Amino acid sequence: KNEVEQSPQNLTAQEGEFITINCSYSVGISALHWLQQHPGGGIVSLFMLSSGKKKHGRLIATINIQEKHSSLHITASHPRDSAVYICAVPPRAGSYQLTFGKGTKLSVIP
Amino acid sequence: SQTIHQWPATLVQPVGSPLSLECTVEGTSNPNLYWYRQAAGRGLQLLFYSVGIGQISSEVPQNLSASRPQDRQFILSSKKLLLSDSGFYLCAWTLAGGPRLSEQFFGPGTRLTVL
């Protein structure tokens, strides 16, 4: 079964700072997901990636398949980015499920 | 475009009462459907998933059940609620093939309090 580790668990940043959240997993995967959970509970899919890098607005996700590691970057952070960011991967090849990391709680202070 | 609906948004139920939560997806066919629960301050726990009508896989044995009577409808039920059933229930979907091939999209959630 895939083990998913996220770091840091909690992160406080000043508005405008560049933010990095890390995710490591133990078993080779076909795709890795980054999710954002808002304070009200709603969850939004940010990225699904299997190689390289993806960018959407101020968010950038990278993955290194050989090192089993992914990073989520937020440029020019804003208080509205305050949320829990969750990394998720399939637990094994062919699975229809996801194994979730424990999440990184980000607070961006004005 | 695809949309996922869940209702009700909030629910307060007494212990021992029945439960029925409904989820429907629009704008896609033959999705994989998922029910998750998130207890207060905890991570997501997969309860059930379905790859087709009438096909339900259970991940956590408990007093909950799920059914998929139509392609884009997923129902979570209980005959008798327990205090430990309190939490935030999320329905989600992916394209056929699951999250190894497709993003997972979540509904707005139902916040259940069992008293």
Interface residues (C-beta under 8 A of the other chain):
Chain A: I29 S30 A31 H33 L35 G41 G42 I43 V44 S45 M48 I86 A88 P90 A93 G94 S95 Y96 Q97 L98 F100 G101 K102 G103
Chain B: N32 Q38 G43 L44 L46 Y49 V51 S57 E59 F88 L90 A92 G98 P99 R100 L101 S102 E103 Q104 F105 F106 P108 G109 R111
